[in-house]
Amino acid sequence: MSPEFVALALRKQRLQMHAAQQREACLQVLSDVETVATRVEYLQSRVQMLGEALGRHAWVLALAGVALLVVRPRGMVRWLQRGWLVYLATRRARKAFAVALAAVRKRAAS
């Protein structure tokens, strides 16, 4: 065999080994991301269960809101502002999480 052919064969082998190492590193990162995504999904389901429980007992929340409005009107306004900000933040986070989770699942499926 010619020396150029041997050099090319060795270079090909090194590139294949490097590609295999990169594949393993990517799979490890995806595994870590999938673990985090699974935990976040679990937390999301728990928050959803809490929301359903609060929905079944909405009258208690309404009564507490009326009592707070009567006792401390300014405090109620402050809590409404905070609640609105939390609502907006969770809505944005839920959308971003859904997009990221779909991308991870698509990668894992292929």
Backbone bond lengths (Angstrom), bond angles and torsions (degrees), N, CA, C in turn:
res aa  C-N    CA-C-N  psi(-1)  N-CA   C-N-CA  omega(-1)  CA-C   N-CA-C  phi
1 M - - - 1.450 - - 1.522 109.44 -
2 S 1.315 113.07 149.28 1.463 117.59 -179.52 1.523 109.29 -78.47
3 P 1.340 117.04 153.04 1.468 120.48 179.56 1.524 112.95 -61.77
4 E 1.341 117.08 -32.70 1.478 119.58 179.48 1.530 110.53 -66.73
5 F 1.341 116.21 -39.63 1.453 120.42 179.23 1.530 111.10 -65.14
6 V 1.325 116.28 -40.58 1.463 120.81 178.37 1.531 109.85 -65.15
7 A 1.345 116.35 -42.07 1.467 119.94 179.32 1.524 110.74 -63.44
8 L 1.334 116.03 -41.37 1.469 119.28 178.37 1.531 111.33 -65.84
9 A 1.329 116.38 -40.13 1.461 119.89 179.12 1.534 110.97 -64.08
10 L 1.324 116.21 -41.18 1.470 119.67 177.61 1.520 111.50 -65.83
11 R 1.322 116.60 -40.08 1.476 120.34 178.73 1.530 109.92 -64.58
12 K 1.327 116.04 -41.67 1.462 120.07 177.96 1.530 110.71 -60.66
13 Q 1.325 115.49 -42.93 1.464 119.85 179.77 1.532 110.84 -63.70
14 R 1.338 117.13 -42.87 1.465 120.37 178.32 1.529 111.15 -62.87
15 L 1.340 116.06 -41.80 1.466 119.40 178.85 1.527 111.34 -65.07
16 Q 1.324 117.11 -38.56 1.464 120.03 178.22 1.527 111.00 -65.60
17 M 1.311 116.81 -39.96 1.466 120.26 177.84 1.525 110.75 -65.98
18 H 1.323 115.71 -40.91 1.468 119.92 178.86 1.532 110.08 -64.72
19 A 1.327 117.08 -41.41 1.470 120.65 178.36 1.530 110.78 -63.51
20 A 1.323 116.99 -38.41 1.466 120.27 178.05 1.526 111.03 -64.88
21 Q 1.332 116.97 -39.94 1.463 120.72 177.23 1.527 110.54 -64.13
22 Q 1.327 116.77 -42.06 1.463 120.14 178.70 1.526 110.91 -64.28
23 R 1.341 116.57 -40.20 1.464 120.04 177.08 1.515 111.44 -60.11
24 E 1.325 116.46 -44.70 1.470 120.74 179.06 1.527 111.00 -62.29
25 A 1.330 116.64 -41.45 1.469 120.65 179.12 1.531 110.55 -63.97
26 C 1.326 116.74 -42.33 1.464 120.11 178.93 1.522 111.27 -64.57
27 L 1.326 116.45 -41.69 1.466 119.71 178.49 1.520 111.58 -63.59
28 Q 1.324 116.99 -36.12 1.465 120.49 177.81 1.530 110.54 -65.78
29 V 1.330 116.11 -43.42 1.470 120.06 178.74 1.526 109.70 -63.21
30 L 1.326 117.05 -44.86 1.467 120.21 178.69 1.526 111.45 -62.50
31 S 1.313 116.77 -36.05 1.459 120.18 177.19 1.525 110.67 -64.06
32 D 1.321 116.71 -43.01 1.466 120.60 178.11 1.529 110.70 -63.77
33 V 1.325 116.13 -42.84 1.466 120.46 179.83 1.529 109.63 -64.79
34 E 1.315 116.35 -40.01 1.462 119.60 179.83 1.527 111.13 -64.91
35 T 1.335 117.13 -37.57 1.464 120.54 177.42 1.527 110.43 -62.98
36 V 1.317 116.29 -45.16 1.468 120.27 178.63 1.522 110.18 -64.53
37 A 1.322 116.84 -42.31 1.459 120.39 179.80 1.523 111.00 -62.63
38 T 1.322 117.17 -37.81 1.462 120.72 178.09 1.523 110.67 -64.24
39 R 1.316 116.45 -42.41 1.470 119.58 178.25 1.521 111.50 -64.59
40 V 1.325 116.55 -41.87 1.464 120.20 179.56 1.526 109.86 -65.52
41 E 1.334 116.45 -38.85 1.461 120.07 177.26 1.529 111.09 -61.62
42 Y 1.337 115.99 -40.05 1.464 120.85 177.71 1.536 110.05 -62.87
43 L 1.322 116.29 -45.90 1.465 119.71 178.67 1.520 111.13 -62.91
44 Q 1.333 116.02 -38.67 1.453 119.63 178.97 1.528 110.66 -62.95
45 S 1.313 117.25 -39.86 1.467 119.86 179.27 1.528 110.54 -66.46
46 R 1.344 116.44 -37.40 1.475 119.67 178.47 1.529 110.80 -66.48
47 V 1.319 116.68 -40.89 1.470 120.08 178.16 1.526 109.91 -65.03
48 Q 1.341 116.62 -38.16 1.454 120.30 177.65 1.529 110.57 -63.97
49 M 1.326 116.94 -40.62 1.464 120.21 177.39 1.529 110.55 -63.51
50 L 1.328 116.48 -40.01 1.465 120.25 177.35 1.518 110.45 -62.75
51 G 1.338 116.62 -42.53 1.459 120.50 177.99 1.523 112.17 -61.16
52 E 1.331 115.74 -40.85 1.467 118.97 177.80 1.524 110.90 -65.12
53 A 1.334 116.52 -39.38 1.467 119.89 178.87 1.522 110.32 -65.46
54 L 1.327 116.40 -41.29 1.467 119.27 177.93 1.524 110.66 -66.89
55 G 1.322 116.86 -33.00 1.464 120.25 177.57 1.519 112.08 -65.47
56 R 1.335 115.64 -35.94 1.472 118.91 178.17 1.532 111.68 -70.16
57 H 1.320 116.38 -26.43 1.468 120.50 -178.93 1.529 110.66 -116.66
58 A 1.316 116.20 43.29 1.461 121.22 -177.17 1.528 111.95 -64.75
59 W 1.292 116.84 -28.31 1.464 119.27 -178.47 1.528 111.15 -64.00
60 V 1.340 117.06 -32.39 1.464 120.48 178.28 1.525 109.33 -66.76
61 L 1.330 116.66 -43.17 1.459 119.73 177.66 1.520 111.53 -64.42
62 A 1.319 116.57 -40.22 1.462 120.20 179.03 1.526 110.61 -63.94
63 L 1.304 117.23 -41.87 1.460 121.37 178.57 1.529 110.90 -63.62
64 A 1.333 116.84 -42.37 1.468 120.54 177.88 1.526 110.60 -64.44
65 G 1.323 117.05 -38.56 1.460 120.40 178.14 1.519 112.49 -65.02
66 V 1.312 116.65 -41.80 1.472 120.20 178.51 1.527 109.83 -65.63
67 A 1.335 117.25 -42.27 1.468 120.78 179.08 1.522 109.93 -62.41
68 L 1.306 117.69 -42.77 1.463 120.64 178.94 1.519 110.80 -66.28
69 L 1.326 117.01 -38.07 1.466 120.50 178.62 1.520 111.36 -64.12
70 V 1.320 117.08 -37.70 1.463 120.82 -179.99 1.530 110.25 -72.27
71 V 1.331 116.50 -43.07 1.459 120.29 -174.38 1.523 111.84 -77.77
72 R 1.319 116.99 -47.12 1.475 120.71 -176.25 1.523 110.48 -138.09
73 P 1.324 118.00 87.54 1.473 120.21 -177.40 1.536 112.98 -62.63
74 R 1.333 117.00 -40.07 1.472 118.86 179.91 1.522 111.26 -67.57
75 G 1.309 115.91 -37.25 1.459 119.66 176.49 1.522 110.96 -62.37
76 M 1.329 115.98 -37.26 1.465 120.32 178.80 1.523 110.75 -64.49
77 V 1.316 116.60 -41.22 1.471 120.25 178.81 1.532 109.79 -63.39
78 R 1.315 116.26 -42.05 1.468 119.83 178.29 1.526 111.22 -61.59
79 W 1.329 116.78 -43.72 1.464 120.18 179.27 1.524 111.64 -65.90
80 L 1.336 116.60 -35.53 1.462 119.32 176.72 1.526 111.24 -64.88
81 Q 1.341 116.83 -40.41 1.465 120.01 177.61 1.526 110.69 -63.00
82 R 1.307 116.34 -45.72 1.464 120.21 179.07 1.526 111.33 -62.69
83 G 1.306 115.35 -43.38 1.462 119.39 179.30 1.521 112.04 -61.99
84 W 1.324 116.60 -39.96 1.456 120.33 178.72 1.538 110.53 -64.19
85 L 1.322 117.09 -42.27 1.468 120.18 177.96 1.526 111.64 -64.52
86 V 1.322 116.97 -40.36 1.468 120.25 177.52 1.525 110.02 -64.25
87 Y 1.321 116.70 -41.29 1.464 120.64 178.12 1.528 111.31 -60.04
88 L 1.328 116.87 -47.22 1.462 119.90 179.59 1.524 111.91 -63.80
89 A 1.326 116.89 -41.95 1.465 120.72 -179.29 1.522 111.05 -64.89
90 T 1.321 117.64 -43.39 1.462 119.69 -179.76 1.524 111.10 -68.01
91 R 1.315 116.71 -34.03 1.464 119.61 177.74 1.525 111.19 -64.23
92 R 1.323 116.04 -44.48 1.470 119.91 177.89 1.524 110.82 -66.25
93 A 1.316 116.61 -42.25 1.467 119.86 -179.39 1.523 110.67 -64.84
94 R 1.312 117.65 -38.89 1.461 120.83 179.60 1.527 110.81 -63.62
95 K 1.335 116.66 -41.57 1.461 119.68 178.49 1.525 110.61 -64.84
96 A 1.330 117.14 -45.50 1.467 120.76 -179.63 1.526 110.55 -63.97
97 F 1.311 116.94 -40.53 1.458 120.74 179.87 1.521 110.91 -65.47
98 A 1.318 117.42 -40.36 1.464 120.63 179.50 1.524 110.91 -62.83
99 V 1.326 117.20 -41.35 1.461 120.70 178.96 1.525 110.08 -65.46
100 A 1.327 117.34 -45.28 1.469 121.03 -179.33 1.528 110.90 -64.64
101 L 1.310 117.34 -41.82 1.465 121.00 -179.63 1.525 110.89 -65.59
102 A 1.317 117.17 -38.83 1.466 120.56 178.15 1.530 110.20 -64.60
103 A 1.324 117.16 -39.46 1.465 120.59 178.62 1.526 111.14 -65.82
104 V 1.332 117.15 -41.36 1.461 120.75 179.14 1.518 110.45 -65.59
105 R 1.309 117.48 -42.96 1.462 120.73 179.44 1.524 111.52 -65.23
106 K 1.330 116.21 -37.41 1.459 120.18 178.63 1.527 109.99 -65.14
107 R 1.349 116.75 -41.38 1.458 121.25 177.89 1.526 111.10 -64.79
108 A 1.323 116.08 -41.54 1.464 120.05 -177.70 1.526 110.77 -68.48
109 A 1.330 116.95 -32.71 1.463 120.54 -178.69 1.532 111.54 -73.81
110 S 1.321 116.81 -28.65 1.470 118.13 -177.34 1.505 112.93 -90.61
